[in-house]
Amino acid sequence: MTESKQKSKIRVEGLTKVFGPRARIPEALHLLQQGEDKTTILKKTKCGIGVSNVSFTVTEGEIVVIMGLSGSGKSTLVRCINRLIHPTSGKIFIDDEDITALTPDALRRVRLSKLGMVFQNFALFPHRTVCQNAEYGLEIQGMDPESRQKKAMTALEQVGLKGWENHYPHNLSGGMQQRVGLARALALDPDILLMDEAFSALDPLIRSDMQDELIGLQQKLQKTIVFISHDLDEALKLGDRIILMKDGVIVQSGTGEEILTNPATDYVARFVENVDITKVLTAESVMIRPKAMVSPTTHGPKSALRFMQKEGFSQIFVHDKNHQVIGIVSAEAASEASARGEKNLFAIMQQDFLHVAPDTPAADLIPILADIPYPLPVLENGKMKGIIIRGSLLAALAERGRSTDNA
Ligand SMILES: Nc1ncnc2c1ncn2[C@@H]1O[C@H](COP(=O)(O)OP(=O)(O)OP(=O)(O)O)[C@@H](O)[C@H]1O
């Protein structure tokens, strides 16, 4: 998915937020432009730099994770996007509308119609039922009780809480409470979900379930999601793209694989050094191009064997006229078949073979390759995208500068 082909949903341009005494802000901005660091600026002007000259785009349907350590500026950034705070300078476009220039009324409309928020602390009303909590945003919009209840129920169903609508938050586990928080945001059917450390308060197993659930929901709903996290594993799991922040600036933006395999700075390299790359690289990124393909309409065992001998292959894949991979033939089987005069490749083809999807993590490929005597085909809708052989997998992992001890 290339950014240029997709519609830009959120565009942040040169965003800076300076906290502190209003009269000192111009001086702080000036020092910032001169390249002074946050600590010096704070000392000289009593102003704190939340974010500094940050620019990025989020395209429609993308999950972008903004990550960084505490104090790196993640919350400031997201609060500027939903305009809970006003940026000191810079612009924020939502659907090409500059929301930093809107009147308070217009801003409220954009917030209610386009932005859904999910917070870390769930922010549920204890005296309202699950359904009433999920209805809250719609109530604020002025929707009639019957319609809003219907929408809230649909959202609760989407997050797996059907049957819980009349319970109160205190009857629910942390994970379930966060589902209510998510349902409340989804009930408004916003184009954009801003999720601020939404799963950080949950136990690790529940957190992992919620991440899976969000990925599943996203496949159906295709929202544009900005997810704030300080957790690299979470970012790698959820993010189509990750924006890594430090001291209020973006230090790198890219896919998880780009950040892991090509860290922009020493800081990023240190940040990601303990990640197991085999969990992030996919079959598609480590496969090699398949040359060993024949069709039974053009090849019998004898010509398939000749082809394998010429190319130095010990197996060959067989495809049908629609280019669906239907089997595999070994040089041994082809040799025996041609010796006994067998003419049909179908007759000697092994139809039972393992294959993987392009997005299979590299970590899952290693045990499969240890078990099979043929190259592992990577298929998409039955068609060959590539093949993986143990040597090429190890070379791909080594090339990306990571240990292959486990392989
Ligand atoms: N209201 C405020 N007044 C003054 N400084 C602030 C304010 N809010 C944030 N800051 C400063 O802005 C910088 C960025 O803070 P921010 O909360 O955005 O970071 P964060 O990455 O979200 O951290 P955390 O993960 O701890 O929430 C910090 O140096 C912080 O001290």
The ligand as a Tripos MOL2 file, in Angstrom:
@<TRIPOS>MOLECULE
LIG
   31    33     1     0     0
SMALL
NO_CHARGES

@<TRIPOS>ATOM
      1 N1          0.3760   20.7040   30.6670 N.pl3     1 LIG1
      2 C1          1.7060   20.6840   30.5580 C.ar      1 LIG1
      3 N2          2.4740   21.6860   31.0720 N.ar      1 LIG1
      4 C2          3.8030   21.6800   30.9360 C.ar      1 LIG1
      5 N3          4.5000   20.7230   30.3080 N.ar      1 LIG1
      6 C3          3.8090   19.7140   29.7800 C.ar      1 LIG1
      7 C4          2.3770   19.6160   29.8720 C.ar      1 LIG1
      8 N4          1.9780   18.5050   29.2570 N.ar      1 LIG1
      9 C5          3.1000   17.9100   28.7920 C.ar      1 LIG1
     10 N5          4.1910   18.6420   29.1030 N.ar      1 LIG1
     11 C6          5.5710   18.3190   28.7490 C.3       1 LIG1
     12 O1          5.6290   17.9790   27.3830 O.3       1 LIG1
     13 C7          6.5210   16.8970   27.1790 C.3       1 LIG1
     14 C8          5.7850   15.7850   26.4650 C.3       1 LIG1
     15 O2          4.8350   15.2420   27.3590 O.3       1 LIG1
     16 P1          3.7420   14.1660   26.9100 P.3       1 LIG1
     17 O3          2.8280   13.9700   28.0560 O.co2     1 LIG1
     18 O4          3.1590   14.5660   25.6190 O.co2     1 LIG1
     19 O5          4.6710   12.9060   26.7060 O.3       1 LIG1
     20 P2          4.2080   11.3920   26.5460 P.3       1 LIG1
     21 O6          5.1420   10.8100   25.5490 O.co2     1 LIG1
     22 O7          2.7730   11.3220   26.2600 O.co2     1 LIG1
     23 O8          4.5230   10.8200   27.9820 O.3       1 LIG1
     24 P3          3.6790    9.7290   28.8290 P.3       1 LIG1
     25 O9          3.8730    8.4270   28.1210 O.co2     1 LIG1
     26 O10         4.3200    9.7840   30.1660 O.co2     1 LIG1
     27 O11         2.2570   10.2030   28.8310 O.co2     1 LIG1
     28 C9          7.0450   16.4710   28.5470 C.3       1 LIG1
     29 O12         8.3290   17.0440   28.7050 O.3       1 LIG1
     30 C10         6.0500   17.0810   29.5000 C.3       1 LIG1
     31 O13         6.6610   17.4250   30.7130 O.3       1 LIG1
@<TRIPOS>BOND
     1     1     2 1
     2     2     3 ar
     3     2     7 ar
     4     3     4 ar
     5     4     5 ar
     6     5     6 ar
     7     6     7 ar
     8     6    10 ar
     9     7     8 ar
    10     8     9 ar
    11     9    10 ar
    12    10    11 1
    13    11    12 1
    14    11    30 1
    15    12    13 1
    16    13    14 1
    17    13    28 1
    18    14    15 1
    19    15    16 1
    20    16    17 2
    21    16    18 1
    22    16    19 1
    23    19    20 1
    24    20    21 2
    25    20    22 1
    26    20    23 1
    27    23    24 1
    28    24    25 2
    29    24    26 1
    30    24    27 1
    31    28    29 1
    32    28    30 1
    33    30    31 1
@<TRIPOS>SUBSTRUCTURE
     1 LIG1         1 GROUP 0 **** ****
